[in-house]
Amino acid sequence: MGSAGSITDVPGTKVGHAENTKAFTGCTVIIWEEGAVCSVDVRGSAPGTRETDLLDPTGLVDRVHAVCLSGGTSFGLDAAGGVVAWLEEKGIGVDVGVGVVPIVPSAVLFDLSIGDPKVRPDRDMGYRAAALASPTEDREGNVGAGCGASVGKLGGFEGAMKAGIGTASVRYPNGLVIGAIVALNAMGEVRDPRTGELLAGSLDREGHPVDSRSWLYDKPFAFTNIPQGTNTTLAVVASNAKLTKAQAKKVAEMAHDGLARTIYPVHTMFDGDTVFAAATGEVEASVDLVGAVSAEVLATAIVRAVMTADGAGGLPAYRDLRKRRLEGDA
């Protein structure tokens, strides 16, 4: 499967992944050593976050040095401490006179239902992900925060499908680059916005994805059986545009449209959907352009997160269903 680009195509952006492939959990770190203007928009009703209040346009500090996306639900917030430690060792952070303080907002997703729920991303894993960060890292699927990610849980976890990390980017002739990375762990199904194809969702007893609208209209009380906070899609959109923190906030808001175009239902009481928007400040660009394209690039990254995932932990992936269909047609 050909690449759709990567968030690391944005100059100055590094990505690092670390995971435990036996416990099916991990974390993903996006680093800007020179700092990036950043804000965030949280739409899901069950978020787990760290240092996101600082990203409000009225906050004092307007630049971050990394964003940490992690599995492990609230326990996984510990991973950000390892990222902070690694950055401090490198002298990267806000100069406060007696040293530097790295600014590392973080958000977590719930992946305890797959693998070993007692193993979660911790400080050591966050440090390792930061140390491995590279400007050429473009792996997708079952890596980092996507190691234990899943989608399609309207019918219960036993009917879920495997998802993971996806990334994509767009380049313009004037040098503007817009990229996205996502850890896809939604309660809802995922469709390709270009074709309408149901890529991954809740499976019936025969292993076929069920249109989520049938759950909403035919089995509306199924929602009462979904544990709260057991999902969440996390994303970072980045560009080399010159943006203020208020403009980055607008980009984060607009980028959520990428989730709405691919995930259904989205932003539920059971998801903590969070999108960070970062800008490194090199190219003049309209905030509306950056926001609109960020939504498109994020939608592509979500599709990639489904199509590049491998079945694991007893959950099948898109690739497994596609192979089954091809064998059935043969």
Secondary structure as UniProt FT lines:
FT   HELIX           7..9
FT   TURN            11..12
FT   STRAND          14..20
FT   TURN            21..24
FT   STRAND          25..42
FT   STRAND          49..50
FT   HELIX           53..55
FT   TURN            57..58
FT   STRAND          63..70
FT   HELIX           73..78
FT   HELIX           79..89
FT   TURN            90..91
FT   STRAND          94..95
FT   STRAND          100..101
FT   STRAND          106..108
FT   TURN            112..113
FT   TURN            117..118
FT   HELIX           123..131
FT   TURN            135..136
FT   HELIX           144..146
FT   TURN            147..148
FT   STRAND          150..151
FT   TURN            154..155
FT   HELIX           157..159
FT   STRAND          161..162
FT   STRAND          165..171
FT   TURN            173..174
FT   STRAND          177..183
FT   STRAND          189..191
FT   TURN            193..195
FT   STRAND          198..200
FT   TURN            205..206
FT   HELIX           212..218
FT   HELIX           220..225
FT   TURN            228..229
FT   STRAND          234..241
FT   HELIX           245..260
FT   TURN            261..262
FT   STRAND          263..264
FT   TURN            269..270
FT   STRAND          274..283
FT   HELIX           287..307
FT   TURN            313..314
FT   HELIX           318..329
//
